[in-house]
Amino acid sequence: MQINLTDTDFERCADFARRQQDEAMRNKYKTKYEQHTGLTFEQTLQGNLGEQAVAHYFDYEYVYQPYNKARYDILGYEVRTTYWPNGCLLTHPVIEVPGKPGIYQDDKPGMYILVTVDKNEFVATIQGWRDIADCNAMTQNWQTGWRYPCFATPQNQLWPLDTLPATKDLLAHQGRAAA
């Protein structure tokens, strides 16, 4: 599924990325695998572009929200984005933080959607989805030699978007849209 991103989409995502970078610096957020504070602007922009594409797919208004580790990206789904056309869906082990129910060290349970973005053409392609439990069960996809260890699920192991189960958030959105 291809989504054409507009100049307005790009500007909105860049604005969100700047705001997220400011928030990360102010609150001294650090990623587990990197020494610097938070993600780079380009990584943050990349993620926002993927989330914007998924929001378009669901006819959902993508708005800025301050960081909340427990919140899912879009309508109860996690979105992973790459500029690599043949990129993989990257996931990490699901480990709940002791004493903090519903808060996870890296990734949380749920359905993960892979989006590839051609940033020169402003085209996002939703490649497919997979439940994180499935991704993380495929031990042959565990990568340790990458920038950070992760499961890298190739696109040919993803499920087509038309098989994506609805989340409670999506159903609520569709109900509001129909009303």
C-alpha positions in Angstrom: 0.0 0.0 0.0 1.6 3.3 -1.2 0.8 6.6 0.5 1.9 9.8 -1.1 3.1 12.2 1.5 2.6 15.9 0.9 4.8 18.9 1.7 2.5 19.6 4.5 2.9 16.1 5.9 6.7 16.5 5.7 6.6 19.9 7.4 4.3 18.6 10.2 6.6 15.6 10.7 9.7 17.8 10.8 7.9 20.1 13.4 7.0 17.1 15.5 10.6 15.8 15.3 11.9 19.2 16.5 9.5 19.2 19.4 10.4 15.6 20.3 14.1 16.5 20.1 13.5 19.5 22.4 11.5 17.3 24.8 14.2 14.6 24.8 16.9 17.1 25.6 14.9 18.8 28.3 14.0 15.5 30.0 17.4 13.9 29.3 15.9 10.9 27.6 18.4 8.3 26.5 18.0 5.3 24.2 19.2 2.0 25.6 21.7 1.3 22.8 23.1 4.8 22.1 25.2 7.1 24.2 23.6 10.4 23.1 20.4 11.7 24.4 17.4 10.4 22.5 17.3 9.7 18.8 18.8 11.9 16.2 16.5 14.4 14.4 16.7 12.3 11.2 15.7 9.1 13.0 12.8 10.9 14.7 11.7 12.5 11.4 11.8 9.0 9.7 9.6 7.5 12.4 7.1 10.4 12.2 6.8 10.0 8.4 5.9 6.3 8.8 3.4 7.2 11.5 1.9 9.9 9.2 1.6 7.3 6.4 -0.3 4.8 8.7 -2.5 7.7 9.9 -3.4 8.5 6.3 -4.2 4.8 5.7 -6.7 4.8 8.5 -8.0 8.3 7.7 -6.8 9.4 11.2 -5.5 12.9 12.1 -1.8 12.6 13.1 -1.2 15.1 15.9 1.8 15.8 18.2 1.7 14.1 21.6 4.4 14.3 24.2 6.4 11.1 24.8 4.6 8.4 26.7 6.3 5.0 26.8 3.0 3.2 27.4 1.2 4.7 24.4 1.1 3.0 21.0 2.1 5.0 17.9 -1.1 5.0 15.9 -4.5 3.6 16.9 -3.1 0.8 19.0 -0.4 -0.2 16.6 3.4 0.3 16.7 5.0 1.6 13.5 8.6 1.0 12.4 10.0 3.0 9.6 13.1 2.8 7.4 14.4 4.6 4.4 15.8 1.3 3.1 13.4 -0.1 0.4 14.2 -3.7 1.4 14.4 -2.9 5.1 13.3 -5.2 7.8 10.8 -4.8 10.7 13.0 -4.3 13.7 11.8 -5.5 17.1 13.3 -6.1 20.6 12.4 -8.5 23.4 9.3 -7.7 25.3 10.4 -7.2 28.9 8.1 -5.5 31.4 9.8 -3.1 33.9 9.6 -4.7 37.4 7.0 -3.0 39.5 5.6 -1.0 36.6 2.7 -2.9 35.0 2.2 -2.0 31.4 5.6 -0.4 31.0 8.2 -2.2 29.0 12.0 -1.8 28.7 12.1 -1.8 24.9 9.1 -3.0 22.9 5.6 -3.6 24.1 3.3 -6.4 23.1 1.2 -5.9 20.0 1.1 -5.5 16.3 3.9 -3.9 14.5 3.6 -2.3 11.0 6.6 -1.7 8.7 6.7 1.4 6.5 9.5 2.1 4.0 9.8 5.8 3.0 11.4 7.2 -0.2 12.2 10.6 1.2 13.2 11.9 -2.3 9.8 11.1 -3.8 7.7 11.6 -0.6 6.2 8.1 -1.0 5.6 5.8 1.9 4.9 2.1 1.4 3.2 0.1 4.1 5.0 -3.2 3.7 3.0 -5.3 6.1 2.6 -6.2 9.7 3.4 -8.9 12.2 2.7 -9.5 15.9 5.8 -8.9 17.9 5.5 -12.4 19.5 5.8 -13.9 16.1 8.7 -11.6 15.1 10.6 -12.4 18.3 9.9 -16.2 18.1 11.9 -16.4 14.8 15.3 -16.8 16.3 16.9 -17.0 12.9 16.1 -13.3 12.6 18.1 -12.3 15.7 20.9 -9.8 14.7 23.8 -9.0 17.0 26.2 -7.5 14.6 24.0 -4.5 13.8 24.1 -1.1 15.4 22.0 -2.6 18.3 20.8 -6.2 18.8 17.3 -6.8 17.5 15.0 -9.2 15.6 15.0 -8.2 11.9 11.9 -9.7 10.3 12.3 -9.5 6.4 9.4 -8.1 4.4 8.6 -11.6 2.9 7.8 -12.8 6.5 5.2 -10.0 7.1 1.5 -10.4 6.7 -0.4 -8.3 4.2 -2.0 -5.1 5.5 -5.5 -6.3 4.6 -5.1 -9.1 7.3 -4.3 -6.6 10.1 -6.7 -7.2 13.0 -8.5 -4.1 14.4 -7.4 -2.7 17.7 -9.9 -1.2 20.2 -8.5 2.2 19.3 -9.1 1.6 15.6 -12.6 0.4 16.2 -13.3 3.5 18.3 -11.9 5.8 15.6 -14.0 4.1 12.9 -17.1 4.4 15.1 -16.4 8.2 15.6 -15.8 8.6 11.8 -19.0 6.8 11.0 -21.1 9.0 13.4 
